[in-house]
Amino acid sequence: MYHAGLVLEGGGMKGVYTAGVLDFFLDKGISFQSCYGVSAGACALCSFLSGQRGRAYHVTVDYLEDKNYCGIYSLLKTGDLFGADMCYHRIPDELYPYDYRTFNKYQGTFYSVVTNIETGKPEYIPIKDMKRDIDAVRASASLPLVSRNVRWKDGLYLDGGISDAIPVKRSVKDGNRKNVVVMTKEAGYRRQPSSMLPVFKLRYKKYPKVYELMKNRHNSYNKTLDFIAKQVDAGNIFLIQPKIKSDVGRIEKNKGKLKALYEEGYQDAFDCYKDLITFLGKEQV
């Protein structure tokens, strides 16, 4: 295990790229003391930390034709585009069983990054018991507008990407001198202002912090990109991301496209393996 941070961006179905990267890490026995997952990144971390190679990919693509998994039927029936019962109970407990025992042996810390919609602040919830804490993972992956607000203990939460899309600064604050960041956005990407602001303002009238976050999201995201670029140059961050823009949508149902993006992630990790090991150096614990 490396005494370093692993930081995973979200991105909806684009998260299969991250699944490919993580499967390569599993093949090479690479693990990290601190892991931070946002949205799809948090979901991918679940299977990575349970050591289930291929699971994150198959959970993404194998149930696309099931109306309870993802789509308008699920949205209208439950209020969630991605069916919560299907994704967080039926799949891990029945259809593609989750290895809870192996996860419980993980000696590091897994933080699910969520947005508190009442305070407008990001929170970093340590996942210690996957069964007990699964709603914190669900909250991280609950996309605004197409998901119900998730109640966790004393707060209401949505997608961590609203407030801290790439939580590498948090990892640094936690003491990780070196960080491996996996992004789903391509090299050169810059976030643009949202065109849906009136919808957010109306939808979250009771939670004005959500509107404020979405209004300024492009600025905060791009500042994080600038920080990452400087830290890459300084030798403190190792960045893995697609080289070119993918045509995979956030809600993608083309299995061929998803498989290709997964394989791209695996290949990119393979290609940079020697440089990654050099970067991590003697950070093992």
Summary of the structure (lengths in Angstrom):
residues: 285
radius of gyration: 17.6
end to end distance: 5.8
largest distance: 51.5
contacts: 971
relative contact order: 0.19
helix: 48%
strand: 16%
